[in-house]
Every structure is written in C-alpha cells, then in structure tokens.
Amino acid sequence: MKIESDEIIYRRATVKDANAMSNLRVRFLNELFHHPFNKESDNLRKDLYEYFLESISKNDFVACRRN
C-alpha cells in the first residue's frame, strides 16, 4: 500500500531496507545519547540489521519508509 501526501510517497519497508534502517537507528541513538560512533555502535548496527532482516521477513515488525 502506498500513501501519497504532499508529493511524499510512503511505503512499507522490506528486507531490502534493513541496512538503511539499522544505520538510521544507530545514528538516531548516538545523537540522542551524545554517543560517538565506535565499535559498540558498529556491533549494534550489525545486530539491528539481523533483527530487521528476520523480523520483517516474518511480519513481526512493520515500518514505513519515505520513498
């Protein structure tokens, strides 16, 4: 399903979005907690990537992405 509003198209995220979603989540958390990007952040990004791959494919997680 696509929702169009003011020239912005939203769509349901797929496993193809897992990398972008994990990168954005780590950037958000680092900014929120004033935490520099380091090895811990990289490990979290990898774990989030695996989580998004598995949970999106099982329909356990739903997110929308702006196209």
Contact map, one row per residue, 1 for C-alpha under 8 A:
1110000000110000000000000000000000000000000000000000000000000000000
1111000011110000000000000000000000000000000000000000000000000000000
1111100011100000000000000000000000000000000000000000000000000000000
0111111111000000000000000000000000000000000000000000000000000000000
0011111110000000000000000000000000000000000000000000000000000000000
0001111100000000000000000000000000000000000000000000000000000000000
0001111110000000000000000000000000000000000000000000000000000000000
0001111111000000000000000000000000000000000000000000000000000000011
0111101111100000000000000000000000000000000000000000000000000000011
0111000111110000000000000000000000000000000000000000000000000001111
1110000011111000000000000000000000000000000000000000000000000001111
1100000001111100000000000000000000000000000000000000000000000111100
0000000000111111100000000000000000000000000000000000000100000111100
0000000000011111110000000000000000000000000000000000000110000000000
0000000000001111110000000000000000000000000000000001100110000000000
0000000000001111111000000000000000000000000000000000000000000000000
0000000000001111111110000000000000000000000000000000000000000000000
0000000000000111111111000000000000000000000000001101100000000000000
0000000000000001111111100000000000000000000000001000000000000000000
0000000000000000111111110000000000000000000000000000000000000000000
0000000000000000111111111000000000000000000000001001000000000000000
0000000000000000011111111100000000000000000011011001000000000000000
0000000000000000001111111110000000000000000010000000000000000000000
0000000000000000000111111111000000000000000000000000000000000000000
0000000000000000000011111111100000000000000010000000000000000000000
0000000000000000000001111111110000000000100110000000000000000000000
0000000000000000000000111111111000000000000000000000000000000000000
0000000000000000000000011111111100000000000000000000000000000000000
0000000000000000000000001111111110100000000000000000000000000000000
0000000000000000000000000111111111111000100000000000000000000000000
0000000000000000000000000011111111100000000000000000000000000000000
0000000000000000000000000001111111100000000000000000000000000000000
0000000000000000000000000000111111100000000000000000000000000000000
0000000000000000000000000000011111110000000000000000000000000000000
0000000000000000000000000000111111111000000000000000000000000000000
0000000000000000000000000000010001111100000000000000000000000000000
0000000000000000000000000000010000111111110000000000000000000000000
0000000000000000000000000000000000011111110000000000000000000000000
0000000000000000000000000000000000001111111000000000000000000000000
0000000000000000000000000000000000001111111100000000000000000000000
0000000000000000000000000100010000001111111110000000000000000000000
0000000000000000000000000000000000001111111111000000000000000000000
0000000000000000000000000000000000000011111111100000000000000000000
0000000000000000000000000100000000000001111111110000000000000000000
0000000000000000000001101100000000000000111111111000000000000000000
0000000000000000000001000000000000000000011111111100000000000000000
0000000000000000000000000000000000000000001111111110000000000000000
0000000000000000000001000000000000000000000111111111000000000000000
0000000000000000011011000000000000000000000011111111100000000000000
0000000000000000010000000000000000000000000001111111110000000000000
0000000000000000000000000000000000000000000000111111111000000000000
0000000000000010010011000000000000000000000000011111111100001000000
0000000000000010010000000000000000000000000000001111111110000000000
0000000000000000000000000000000000000000000000000111111111000000000
0000000000000000000000000000000000000000000000000011111111111000000
0000000000001110000000000000000000000000000000000001111111111100000
0000000000000110000000000000000000000000000000000000111111110000000
0000000000000000000000000000000000000000000000000000011111111000000
0000000000000000000000000000000000000000000000000000001111111100000
0000000000000000000000000000000000000000000000000000001111111100000
0000000000000000000000000000000000000000000000000001001101111110000
0000000000011000000000000000000000000000000000000000000100111111000
0000000000011000000000000000000000000000000000000000000000001111100
0000000001111000000000000000000000000000000000000000000000000111110
0000000001111000000000000000000000000000000000000000000000000011111
0000000111100000000000000000000000000000000000000000000000000001111
0000000111100000000000000000000000000000000000000000000000000000111
